[in-house]
Amino acid sequence: MRVKEEEKMKMKMLLEDHSLVVWA
């Protein structure tokens, strides 16, 4: 379960990073 949470956070971070790149 802990690993899944970490994966979710990683995905969220990646998505946010992508959004920043798109908006830049």
Phi, psi and omega per residue, in radians:
M1 nan -0.735 -3.102
R2 -1.081 -0.714 -3.125
V3 -1.094 -0.725 -3.128
K4 -1.065 -0.757 3.141
E5 -1.026 -0.778 -3.114
E6 -1.087 -0.737 -3.134
E7 -1.067 -0.730 -3.131
K8 -1.068 -0.772 -3.131
M9 -1.080 -0.734 -3.135
K10 -1.078 -0.775 -3.130
M11 -1.095 -0.741 3.139
K12 -1.063 -0.777 -3.132
M13 -1.079 -0.757 -3.136
L14 -1.087 -0.769 -3.120
L15 -1.107 -0.758 3.134
E16 -1.096 -0.731 3.129
D17 -1.051 -0.782 -3.131
H18 -1.069 -0.746 -3.129
S19 -1.067 -0.746 -3.138
L20 -1.061 -0.744 -3.135
V21 -1.117 -0.735 -3.118
V22 -1.139 -0.726 -3.104
W23 -1.305 -0.469 -3.084
A24 -1.010 nan nan
